[in-house]
Amino acid sequence: IEIIVKEITEEAVNFKNAENPSEELEALKDMLDVLMRGTTQVVEKIDQYNDRRYR
């Protein structure tokens, strides 16, 4: 999770420093990719927890 937060922070800086709309769009797409990856990791951890809990 800490890595995901760091990547989001980096992409937010990229968005803030974007010089044109295409760079802004690219930064937003990268942020979305990071958030989706983070969501997948959280779901996997929840599934692992539930598998151990209900065995």
VOTOR-641331 format. One record per residue: residue number from 1; chain; x, y, z of N, C-alpha, C, O, CB in turn. Coordinates in Angstrom, 3 decimals. Glycine has a CB too. Example, Ala and Ser with C-alpha at 12.3 -4.5 7.8 and 13.67 -1.06 7.14 Angstrom:
<sites>
drenmi->1 lodo->A neast->13.190 nnorth->-5.690 nup->7.800 caeast->12.300 canorth->-4.500 caup->7.800 ceast->13.200 cnorth->-3.300 cup->7.800 oeast->14.236 onorth->-3.319 oup->8.465 cbeast->11.308 cbnorth->-4.473 cbup->9.046
drenmi->2 lodo->A neast->12.850 nnorth->-2.250 nup->7.080 caeast->13.670 canorth->-1.060 caup->7.140 ceast->12.900 cnorth->0.030 cup->7.870 oeast->13.409 onorth->1.138 oup->8.039 cbeast->14.084 cbnorth->-0.598 cbup->5.725
</sites>
This chain:
<sites>
drenmi->1 lodo->A neast->0.846 nnorth->-1.197 nup->0.000 caeast->0.000 canorth->0.000 caup->0.000 ceast->0.887 cnorth->1.254 cup->0.000 oeast->0.586 onorth->2.233 oup->-0.683 cbeast->-0.960 cbnorth->0.002 cbup->1.237
drenmi->2 lodo->A neast->1.968 nnorth->1.216 nup->0.762 caeast->2.853 canorth->2.382 caup->0.826 ceast->3.433 cnorth->2.711 cup->-0.549 oeast->3.600 onorth->3.879 oup->-0.900 cbeast->3.990 cbnorth->2.136 cbup->1.831
drenmi->3 lodo->A neast->3.734 nnorth->1.674 nup->-1.317 caeast->4.280 canorth->1.884 caup->-2.662 ceast->3.227 cnorth->2.541 cup->-3.552 oeast->3.539 onorth->3.431 oup->-4.343 cbeast->4.753 cbnorth->0.540 cbup->-3.283
drenmi->4 lodo->A neast->1.982 nnorth->2.094 nup->-3.416 caeast->0.889 canorth->2.669 caup->-4.212 ceast->0.724 cnorth->4.149 cup->-3.878 oeast->0.569 onorth->4.978 oup->-4.775 cbeast->-0.440 cbnorth->1.906 cbup->-3.957
drenmi->5 lodo->A neast->0.758 nnorth->4.478 nup->-2.591 caeast->0.620 canorth->5.879 caup->-2.170 ceast->1.760 cnorth->6.716 cup->-2.743 oeast->1.546 onorth->7.836 oup->-3.205 cbeast->0.599 cbnorth->5.988 cbup->-0.623
drenmi->6 lodo->A neast->2.961 nnorth->6.167 nup->-2.710 caeast->4.118 canorth->6.893 caup->-3.252 ceast->3.950 cnorth->7.139 cup->-4.754 oeast->4.237 onorth->8.230 oup->-5.246 cbeast->5.423 cbnorth->6.106 cbup->-2.985
drenmi->7 lodo->A neast->3.482 nnorth->6.113 nup->-5.477 caeast->3.290 canorth->6.266 caup->-6.919 ceast->2.206 cnorth->7.298 cup->-7.230 oeast->2.350 onorth->8.083 oup->-8.167 cbeast->2.928 cbnorth->4.918 cbup->-7.551
drenmi->8 lodo->A neast->1.130 nnorth->7.301 nup->-6.454 caeast->0.062 canorth->8.290 caup->-6.649 ceast->0.606 cnorth->9.695 cup->-6.415 oeast->0.294 onorth->10.623 oup->-7.160 cbeast->-1.134 cbnorth->8.008 cbup->-5.699
drenmi->9 lodo->A neast->1.417 nnorth->9.842 nup->-5.379 caeast->2.014 canorth->11.144 caup->-5.081 ceast->2.885 cnorth->11.614 cup->-6.244 oeast->2.838 onorth->12.781 oup->-6.631 cbeast->2.847 cbnorth->11.074 cbup->-3.785
drenmi->10 lodo->A neast->3.674 nnorth->10.703 nup->-6.792 caeast->4.529 canorth->11.050 caup->-7.931 ceast->3.691 cnorth->11.471 cup->-9.138 oeast->4.018 onorth->12.443 oup->-9.819 cbeast->5.433 cbnorth->9.862 cbup->-8.304
drenmi->11 lodo->A neast->2.622 nnorth->10.743 nup->-9.394 caeast->1.773 canorth->11.085 caup->-10.538 ceast->1.033 cnorth->12.401 cup->-10.309 oeast->0.790 onorth->13.149 oup->-11.256 cbeast->0.768 cbnorth->9.962 cbup->-10.809
drenmi->12 lodo->A neast->0.676 nnorth->12.685 nup->-9.063 caeast->0.031 canorth->13.968 caup->-8.751 ceast->0.985 cnorth->15.120 cup->-9.046 oeast->0.568 onorth->16.163 oup->-9.550 cbeast->-0.422 cbnorth->14.011 cbup->-7.269
drenmi->13 lodo->A neast->2.256 nnorth->14.932 nup->-8.735 caeast->3.264 canorth->15.951 caup->-9.044 ceast->3.388 cnorth->16.103 cup->-10.562 oeast->3.475 onorth->17.217 oup->-11.078 cbeast->4.644 cbnorth->15.577 cbup->-8.415
drenmi->14 lodo->A neast->3.393 nnorth->14.971 nup->-11.267 caeast->3.455 canorth->15.033 caup->-12.734 ceast->2.259 cnorth->15.789 cup->-13.296 oeast->2.398 onorth->16.576 oup->-14.232 cbeast->3.511 cbnorth->13.616 cbup->-13.334
drenmi->15 lodo->A neast->1.082 nnorth->15.548 nup->-12.721 caeast->-0.122 canorth->16.251 caup->-13.174 ceast->0.003 cnorth->17.745 cup->-12.914 oeast->-0.319 onorth->18.567 oup->-13.772 cbeast->-1.374 cbnorth->15.693 cbup->-12.471
drenmi->16 lodo->A neast->0.473 nnorth->18.080 nup->-11.724 caeast->0.615 canorth->19.495 caup->-11.356 ceast->1.620 cnorth->20.207 cup->-12.262 oeast->1.449 onorth->21.382 oup->-12.587 cbeast->1.053 cbnorth->19.622 cbup->-9.888
drenmi->17 lodo->A neast->2.659 nnorth->19.492 nup->-12.662 caeast->3.715 canorth->20.089 caup->-13.481 ceast->3.466 cnorth->19.959 cup->-14.985 oeast->4.295 onorth->20.381 oup->-15.791 cbeast->5.034 cbnorth->19.454 cbup->-13.141
drenmi->18 lodo->A neast->2.337 nnorth->19.383 nup->-15.358 caeast->2.039 canorth->19.198 caup->-16.783 ceast->1.963 cnorth->20.553 cup->-17.480 oeast->1.413 onorth->21.520 oup->-16.953 cbeast->0.709 cbnorth->18.418 cbup->-16.972
drenmi->19 lodo->A neast->2.531 nnorth->20.588 nup->-18.672 caeast->2.581 canorth->21.843 caup->-19.420 ceast->1.479 cnorth->21.957 cup->-20.461 oeast->1.265 onorth->23.031 oup->-21.023 cbeast->3.916 cbnorth->21.982 cbup->-20.090
drenmi->20 lodo->A neast->0.779 nnorth->20.857 nup->-20.721 caeast->-0.305 canorth->20.905 caup->-21.700 ceast->-1.342 cnorth->19.832 cup->-21.364 oeast->-1.081 onorth->18.948 oup->-20.548 cbeast->0.244 cbnorth->20.708 cbup->-23.146
drenmi->21 lodo->A neast->-2.507 nnorth->19.908 nup->-21.986 caeast->-3.579 canorth->18.952 caup->-21.666 ceast->-3.208 cnorth->17.490 cup->-21.912 oeast->-3.672 onorth->16.612 oup->-21.185 cbeast->-4.798 cbnorth->19.284 cbup->-22.472
drenmi->22 lodo->A neast->-2.393 nnorth->17.218 nup->-22.909 caeast->-2.033 canorth->15.819 caup->-23.166 ceast->-1.168 cnorth->15.255 cup->-22.038 oeast->-1.293 onorth->14.080 oup->-21.695 cbeast->-1.292 cbnorth->15.695 cbup->-24.508
drenmi->23 lodo->A neast->-0.300 nnorth->16.075 nup->-21.465 caeast->0.496 canorth->15.626 caup->-20.318 ceast->-0.388 cnorth->15.428 cup->-19.092 oeast->-0.172 onorth->14.507 oup->-18.305 cbeast->1.615 cbnorth->16.637 cbup->-20.007
drenmi->24 lodo->A neast->-1.388 nnorth->16.300 nup->-18.932 caeast->-2.335 canorth->16.133 caup->-17.829 ceast->-3.094 cnorth->14.823 cup->-17.983 oeast->-3.261 onorth->14.077 oup->-17.017 cbeast->-3.320 cbnorth->17.319 cbup->-17.769
drenmi->25 lodo->A neast->-3.549 nnorth->14.546 nup->-19.190 caeast->-4.289 canorth->13.317 caup->-19.454 ceast->-3.427 cnorth->12.094 cup->-19.174 oeast->-3.899 onorth->11.124 oup->-18.582 cbeast->-4.786 cbnorth->13.292 cbup->-20.900
drenmi->26 lodo->A neast->-2.188 nnorth->12.134 nup->-19.589 caeast->-1.274 canorth->11.016 caup->-19.352 ceast->-1.075 cnorth->10.786 cup->-17.855 oeast->-1.077 onorth->9.644 oup->-17.397 cbeast->0.081 cbnorth->11.275 cbup->-20.034
drenmi->27 lodo->A neast->-0.906 nnorth->11.854 nup->-17.103 caeast->-0.735 canorth->11.729 caup->-15.652 ceast->-1.995 cnorth->11.155 cup->-15.006 oeast->-1.908 onorth->10.327 oup->-14.100 cbeast->-0.396 cbnorth->13.097 cbup->-15.028
drenmi->28 lodo->A neast->-3.158 nnorth->11.592 nup->-15.469 caeast->-4.414 canorth->11.059 caup->-14.929 ceast->-4.571 cnorth->9.576 cup->-15.249 oeast->-5.023 onorth->8.803 oup->-14.405 cbeast->-5.608 cbnorth->11.842 cbup->-15.486
drenmi->29 lodo->A neast->-4.204 nnorth->9.181 nup->-16.456 caeast->-4.265 canorth->7.759 caup->-16.819 ceast->-3.322 cnorth->6.941 cup->-15.949 oeast->-3.669 onorth->5.846 oup->-15.507 cbeast->-3.917 cbnorth->7.562 cbup->-18.306
drenmi->30 lodo->A neast->-2.131 nnorth->7.472 nup->-15.704 caeast->-1.173 canorth->6.774 caup->-14.852 ceast->-1.698 cnorth->6.655 cup->-13.425 oeast->-1.530 onorth->5.618 oup->-12.783 cbeast->0.178 cbnorth->7.499 cbup->-14.858
drenmi->31 lodo->A neast->-2.338 nnorth->7.724 nup->-12.925 caeast->-2.929 canorth->7.662 caup->-11.583 ceast->-4.015 cnorth->6.598 cup->-11.526 oeast->-4.100 onorth->5.845 oup->-10.556 cbeast->-3.508 cbnorth->9.032 cbup->-11.180
drenmi->32 lodo->A neast->-4.834 nnorth->6.535 nup->-12.549 caeast->-5.891 canorth->5.528 caup->-12.588 ceast->-5.305 cnorth->4.122 cup->-12.595 oeast->-5.805 onorth->3.236 oup->-11.901 cbeast->-6.780 cbnorth->5.734 cbup->-13.818
drenmi->33 lodo->A neast->-4.250 nnorth->3.913 nup->-13.375 caeast->-3.600 canorth->2.603 caup->-13.405 ceast->-3.089 cnorth->2.210 cup->-12.021 oeast->-3.265 onorth->1.070 oup->-11.590 cbeast->-2.445 cbnorth->2.604 cbup->-14.412
drenmi->34 lodo->A neast->-2.463 nnorth->3.144 nup->-11.337 caeast->-1.936 canorth->2.874 caup->-10.001 ceast->-3.075 cnorth->2.549 cup->-9.038 oeast->-2.977 onorth->1.607 oup->-8.252 cbeast->-1.122 cbnorth->4.078 cbup->-9.484
drenmi->35 lodo->A neast->-4.152 nnorth->3.327 nup->-9.099 caeast->-5.298 canorth->3.081 caup->-8.215 ceast->-5.944 cnorth->1.727 cup->-8.492 oeast->-6.335 onorth->1.026 oup->-7.559 cbeast->-6.337 cbnorth->4.191 cbup->-8.376
drenmi->36 lodo->A neast->-6.056 nnorth->1.360 nup->-9.747 caeast->-6.641 canorth->0.058 caup->-10.087 ceast->-5.750 cnorth->-1.078 cup->-9.590 oeast->-6.246 onorth->-2.081 oup->-9.079 cbeast->-6.854 cbnorth->-0.059 cbup->-11.614
drenmi->37 lodo->A neast->-4.453 nnorth->-0.921 nup->-9.739 caeast->-3.524 canorth->-1.936 caup->-9.243 ceast->-3.625 cnorth->-2.048 cup->-7.727 oeast->-3.608 onorth->-3.150 oup->-7.177 cbeast->-2.077 cbnorth->-1.601 cbup->-9.661
drenmi->38 lodo->A neast->-3.730 nnorth->-0.915 nup->-7.059 caeast->-3.881 canorth->-0.910 caup->-5.604 ceast->-5.169 cnorth->-1.575 cup->-5.170 oeast->-5.188 onorth->-2.321 oup->-4.192 cbeast->-3.835 cbnorth->0.507 cbup->-5.075
drenmi->39 lodo->A neast->-6.246 nnorth->-1.310 nup->-5.892 caeast->-7.527 canorth->-1.936 caup->-5.581 ceast->-7.427 cnorth->-3.448 cup->-5.713 oeast->-7.930 onorth->-4.183 oup->-4.864 cbeast->-8.632 cbnorth->-1.394 cbup->-6.498
drenmi->40 lodo->A neast->-6.787 nnorth->-3.907 nup->-6.762 caeast->-6.613 canorth->-5.344 caup->-6.974 ceast->-5.815 cnorth->-5.964 cup->-5.833 oeast->-6.160 onorth->-7.044 oup->-5.353 cbeast->-5.915 cbnorth->-5.610 cbup->-8.316
drenmi->41 lodo->A neast->-4.763 nnorth->-5.299 nup->-5.397 caeast->-3.947 canorth->-5.816 caup->-4.298 ceast->-4.749 cnorth->-5.902 cup->-3.010 oeast->-4.624 onorth->-6.879 oup->-2.270 cbeast->-2.718 cbnorth->-4.937 cbup->-4.088
drenmi->42 lodo->A neast->-5.562 nnorth->-4.907 nup->-2.732 caeast->-6.377 canorth->-4.914 caup->-1.517 ceast->-7.385 cnorth->-6.056 cup->-1.568 oeast->-7.574 onorth->-6.756 oup->-0.573 cbeast->-7.103 cbnorth->-3.562 cbup->-1.336
drenmi->43 lodo->A neast->-8.027 nnorth->-6.251 nup->-2.700 caeast->-8.994 canorth->-7.343 caup->-2.841 ceast->-8.301 cnorth->-8.689 cup->-2.649 oeast->-8.850 onorth->-9.576 oup->-1.996 cbeast->-9.685 cbnorth->-7.286 cbup->-4.225
drenmi->44 lodo->A neast->-7.108 nnorth->-8.850 nup->-3.206 caeast->-6.362 canorth->-10.095 caup->-3.036 ceast->-6.038 cnorth->-10.345 cup->-1.568 oeast->-6.158 onorth->-11.475 oup->-1.093 cbeast->-5.072 cbnorth->-10.060 cbup->-3.859
drenmi->45 lodo->A neast->-5.631 nnorth->-9.307 nup->-0.848 caeast->-5.323 canorth->-9.459 caup->0.581 ceast->-6.573 cnorth->-9.828 cup->1.375 oeast->-6.510 onorth->-10.658 oup->2.282 cbeast->-4.710 cbnorth->-8.162 cbup->1.140
drenmi->46 lodo->A neast->-7.704 nnorth->-9.216 nup->1.039 caeast->-8.958 canorth->-9.547 caup->1.720 ceast->-9.324 cnorth->-11.003 cup->1.443 oeast->-9.738 onorth->-11.721 oup->2.354 cbeast->-10.105 cbnorth->-8.600 cbup->1.263
drenmi->47 lodo->A neast->-9.175 nnorth->-11.440 nup->0.205 caeast->-9.470 canorth->-12.832 caup->-0.139 ceast->-8.562 cnorth->-13.794 cup->0.615 oeast->-9.023 onorth->-14.827 oup->1.099 cbeast->-9.324 cbnorth->-13.049 cbup->-1.644
drenmi->48 lodo->A neast->-7.271 nnorth->-13.465 nup->0.720 caeast->-6.344 canorth->-14.312 caup->1.472 ceast->-6.758 cnorth->-14.390 cup->2.934 oeast->-6.738 onorth->-15.466 oup->3.532 cbeast->-4.907 cbnorth->-13.780 cbup->1.355
drenmi->49 lodo->A neast->-7.126 nnorth->-13.268 nup->3.502 caeast->-7.571 canorth->-13.232 caup->4.894 ceast->-8.809 cnorth->-14.105 cup->5.074 oeast->-8.879 onorth->-14.901 oup->6.010 cbeast->-7.867 cbnorth->-11.781 cbup->5.335
drenmi->50 lodo->A neast->-9.778 nnorth->-13.957 nup->4.186 caeast->-11.009 canorth->-14.738 caup->4.290 ceast->-10.750 cnorth->-16.227 cup->4.101 oeast->-11.369 onorth->-17.049 oup->4.776 cbeast->-12.025 cbnorth->-14.256 cbup->3.263
drenmi->51 lodo->A neast->-9.844 nnorth->-16.588 nup->3.195 caeast->-9.506 canorth->-17.998 caup->2.999 ceast->-8.933 cnorth->-18.601 cup->4.272 oeast->-9.292 onorth->-19.717 oup->4.646 cbeast->-8.510 cbnorth->-18.157 cbup->1.847
drenmi->52 lodo->A neast->-8.047 nnorth->-17.875 nup->4.939 caeast->-7.454 canorth->-18.379 caup->6.187 ceast->-8.480 cnorth->-18.412 cup->7.308 oeast->-8.478 onorth->-19.319 oup->8.141 cbeast->-6.258 cbnorth->-17.512 cbup->6.602
drenmi->53 lodo->A neast->-9.340 nnorth->-17.435 nup->7.322 caeast->-10.308 canorth->-17.313 caup->8.411 ceast->-11.351 cnorth->-18.426 cup->8.379 oeast->-11.768 onorth->-18.916 oup->9.428 cbeast->-10.998 cbnorth->-15.961 cbup->8.345
drenmi->54 lodo->A neast->-11.766 nnorth->-18.820 nup->7.201 caeast->-12.868 canorth->-19.773 caup->7.086 ceast->-12.428 cnorth->-21.193 cup->6.767 oeast->-13.239 onorth->-22.002 oup->6.319 cbeast->-13.812 cbnorth->-19.314 cbup->6.037
drenmi->55 lodo->A neast->-11.175 nnorth->-21.504 nup->6.988 caeast->-10.717 canorth->-22.889 caup->6.772 ceast->-10.912 cnorth->-23.698 cup->8.003 oeast->-10.587 onorth->-24.885 oup->8.019 cbeast->-9.257 cbnorth->-22.934 cbup->6.358
</sites>
